[in-house]
Amino acid sequence: MKKALHHTAIALLLLSTPACAHAAEVNLNGVVGNRALVVIDGGKPRWIAVGENSPEGVKLMSVSGDSAVFEIAGRRETLTMGQGARVSAGSASTGARTVILTADARGHFFSAGAINGGSVRFLIDTEPHADHTTGHFVFSPPAVIIAAAGAGEAMKREGHEARNRKRMLDNPTMVDEFKGYRMITPHIEYQQKMNLSLGQRSFELIYLKGVHSEADTAVWLPRERVLFATAAVGVKRFPNIRPFLTIPDILASIKLMRALNPEIVIAGHGEPGTTTIFDDMEGYCALLLERVGQMVREGKSLEQIKVGLRMPEYDDWKAKDRLPSNVDAAYRAVTAAK
Ligand SMILES: [Zn+2]
C-alpha cells in the first residue's frame, strides 16, 4: 500500500554567526544536481552552478553527494553539507550554528517551531490521499498537521479509516505497523495561502486548485528559492487526471508556480530539477490538447480517439496506464471550449 516517496533530502542551513568583515566565508547549505546552495559572507543563500563564479570570487568546481569543491581566493576547499570555510590568513571551520532540514526515513520533512514559548512540530500534508495521511497518528500528537482547506473532508469522504481497518484485518503482518492507528484530520486548514515561519526559515504553503486531489499544496521556500511542486507535476510521468480535475487548472497552477521564479523544482515523483519540469508538462498538455482537438474536429468519438491517439514523443514516460484519463480530460477541455 505504500507508494514510494521520491524526495531527495535537501539540507538547508542558516548562518547565525556574523561573518568576519574581510574574510571570504563560504558555507555549503545544500546540493542538488550540479548546483550548490551557498551562503557567502553571511549573505542571502544563493545557488551557484558548477563552473560559475560568484561576485565575491568563489567558484564552484564540482559537486558530489553532499559535498562540493570550491575555489576560494585561489585555494581549493572541499566542503560537506553544513560545513563552512573561512579563507583569510588561513582556513578554519567557522563553527556556525546550524539548522538542518532533512527528510527522515519516511520521506517527511520536520522542523520545530514555537507557539507561546512551547515547542511545536508541524507536519504539512501536500495532499489528503491515504498514502500521504494514514501515518498522521505516528507523528501526532504532538505534531500539528496543516493542509489546504477540504483535506479533512476528503479523508472522511474517501473513508480512509474503514479502509485502513480492513487492510489491518486482511494483512495481519500490518497489525504492528498500524498499532495505535486512528484517522487524524488536519488541525489547521488554510485557504489559498499560509506562511509558516520557523526561526529564520519561512515556508509559503500555496493552494493549487484541481491538480491532483481535493486539497493540493505546493511548498515554497522563498529565501532558498526551492519549490516543492508536489503532485502538480511529475518528472517524465503521465499525470493522474481524475474526472473532477481539468487540464486548464493544471496549466494555471504551473503558471502560478513558474511565476515564483524557483531555482529548484521538486516534483511529486522523480529527481529534483528546474523549471524544465514545467516545460515538459506544459509541452505534453499542449500536444495532447492539439491532437485530441484535431480528432474531435474530424468527427471522432471519445472511444475512437482513445483507440487511435498516439503520443510516441512520450514513450519513455512512466505511468502509461493513466493516458486514457488524460485523453478524457483533454476531450472535456476541447469540447467545453466550443
Ligand atoms: Zn495522491
Residues whose N, C-alpha, C, O or C-beta is under 5 A from the ligand:
A	BS01	ZN	H129
